[in-house]
Each structure stands twice: as structure tokens, then as C-alpha cells.
Amino acid sequence: MQSWRTRTGAERRPRPARPPRTTSIARSRVPRGQRAQSLAELALILPMFLILTLGIIDFGMGLRAYISVSAATREGARYAAVGNPAGTFVAGGSGQCDGSTSTTAVGKVCSTLDGLGLTNIQNVSVTYPSGNTPGNSVRVQTSYRYHYITPLQRIVNVVSAGSLPGYLTISSATDMRLE
């Protein structure tokens, strides 16, 4: 009988045996209670993991906002310190970022923050604590309301009965010497 030979006469090699299927065996070995236990453990860990992840995201965005506000006050103080010739310093001022003060130190802070995508500016103030003559200092202060970008605040308020406000106030002040 030539069942072990091919038509050309070459011998057939025996095929290696297939490994047994382990998925059905492994699944049947796991008791039903263990599957429910792992689901319960996931239900306990997932909310904490979600809060941690959302907290990291909001912390990073809040840190970015703080760095941006700090850089904007530094730009405004630098503009107020060297932007005008000696003896022509403006006696200070404060204002909102509404686009009408683009040639002042307040406008410099507002344009810097607007370029960085921050628009919830509460107040920008420029003061000269010791007078506005060269050698004295100028102080620029800015406040910004940072609103959470993730639902972290709502989740924490559900757990803690509303103890987290809807926004954080980020403030920065920069002093520079008038030149």
C-alpha cells in the first residue's frame, strides 16, 4: 500500500502533534467564585486609580498655568522697568484683560497670558512701592482662576460632601528694579 508515499514517490514526514488547547481547560479550572472576586477587586481599585490619574492630569495643567502666570508677570514687570525712558514712568495701574490696555504693562501681561491660552484673568496690577524713579522697584501682580479640566472636582465633591471649590486661584507677583 502506498499511503505513506506521495505521488512523486517521496516519503511523507509525520506531522508534529498539536499541543492541546489550554484555554478551555484553564477556564474550567478557575472556580466561579474567583472570577467574581477579581471583579470585586477591580471595582474597589478602579475608582482610586481613576482619581489618581485625573489628579495627575489636573496637577500638571495647574502647574502649567502657574508657570504661565509667573512668566507673564515677569514680562509685565520687565516692560514696566525698561519699557519707558527715564522720568516717564506711569504711576502704576490695574485692570482687566479686555484688550484696551495693549501699550501698558498691564497689556503686556494680558497679551502674554492670552498667547498662552489663559483667559480667566481676575486682575492685573502694577504698583511702584517706593516711587517711580530709577533705582526703585516696580511690582506686577496677577491672579488667574484655574478651572479643572477633568471631572476630578465633581468626583471628589461626591465623596467629600462638596469640600473642593470649582476653581483654584493662582497668583503671582514679580518685583523688578526700574532702570
SVG drawing of the C-alpha trace seen along z (x, -y; Angstrom):
<svg xmlns="http://www.w3.org/2000/svg" viewBox="-22 -113 41 115">
<polyline fill="none" stroke="black" stroke-width="0.4" points="0.0,0.0 1.4,-3.4 -0.5,-5.6 2.8,-6.8 4.2,-8.0 3.2,-10.9 2.5,-10.7 6.1,-11.5 7.4,-8.7 8.9,-10.8 8.2,-9.7 5.9,-11.7 7.2,-13.0 4.9,-12.7 3.4,-15.9 4.2,-17.0 1.4,-16.6 -0.6,-19.7 -0.4,-21.0 -3.7,-20.5 -6.0,-23.6 -5.4,-25.2 -7.9,-27.9 -10.9,-25.8 -9.0,-23.7 -7.7,-26.8 -11.0,-28.5 -12.7,-25.4 -10.1,-25.2 -10.9,-28.7 -13.7,-28.4 -16.6,-30.7 -16.1,-32.5 -12.5,-33.6 -13.8,-35.3 -16.3,-37.2 -13.6,-38.1 -11.4,-39.6 -14.3,-41.6 -15.0,-42.9 -11.3,-43.8 -11.4,-45.7 -14.5,-47.6 -12.6,-48.6 -9.3,-49.7 -10.7,-51.4 -12.1,-54.5 -8.8,-55.1 -6.8,-54.6 -9.2,-57.0 -8.9,-59.7 -5.1,-59.3 -4.9,-59.6 -7.3,-62.6 -5.3,-64.3 -2.1,-63.9 -3.6,-65.4 -5.1,-68.4 -1.9,-68.9 0.1,-69.1 -2.3,-71.6 -2.4,-73.7 1.4,-73.7 1.4,-74.8 -1.0,-77.6 1.2,-78.7 4.3,-78.8 2.5,-80.8 1.1,-83.3 4.6,-83.7 6.2,-84.2 3.5,-86.8 4.1,-88.9 7.8,-88.7 7.2,-90.0 5.0,-92.8 7.5,-93.8 10.3,-93.9 8.2,-96.0 7.4,-98.4 11.0,-98.6 12.7,-99.2 9.9,-100.0 9.8,-103.7 12.6,-106.3 13.7,-107.7 11.2,-110.1 8.2,-108.9 7.1,-106.0 3.3,-105.6 2.3,-105.9 1.0,-102.4 -2.4,-101.0 -4.5,-97.9 -7.0,-96.5 -8.7,-93.6 -7.6,-91.8 -10.1,-93.3 -7.7,-94.3 -7.9,-98.1 -4.5,-98.4 -2.2,-96.9 0.6,-99.6 0.9,-99.4 2.5,-96.8 -1.0,-95.5 -1.5,-95.0 1.9,-93.2 0.8,-90.7 -2.6,-90.3 -1.1,-89.7 1.4,-87.2 -1.4,-85.2 -3.7,-85.4 -0.9,-84.0 -0.5,-81.1 -4.2,-80.3 -5.1,-81.6 -8.2,-83.8 -9.7,-83.7 -7.6,-86.6 -9.1,-88.2 -6.9,-91.3 -3.5,-92.7 -1.9,-95.4 1.2,-97.4 2.5,-99.4 5.6,-101.3 6.0,-100.8 8.9,-103.2 8.1,-105.7 8.6,-105.6 12.2,-106.9 15.1,-104.8 16.6,-102.6 13.3,-101.9 11.2,-98.8 8.0,-98.0 5.7,-95.3 3.3,-93.4 0.7,-91.1 -1.7,-88.8 -4.5,-86.5 -5.9,-83.7 -8.8,-81.3 -7.8,-77.8 -10.9,-75.6 -10.4,-71.9 -10.2,-70.2 -11.2,-66.8 -14.2,-65.7 -11.9,-65.3 -13.6,-68.1 -17.1,-66.6 -15.9,-63.1 -14.1,-64.4 -17.1,-66.5 -19.4,-63.5 -17.0,-61.6 -16.2,-64.6 -19.6,-66.3 -18.6,-69.3 -15.4,-70.5 -13.4,-71.2 -14.2,-74.6 -14.9,-74.7 -11.6,-76.6 -8.2,-77.4 -6.9,-80.9 -3.3,-81.1 -1.5,-84.3 2.0,-85.6 3.9,-88.7 7.2,-90.0 9.4,-92.8 12.0,-94.4 14.2,-97.5 13.4,-100.5 16.2,-101.3"/>
</svg>
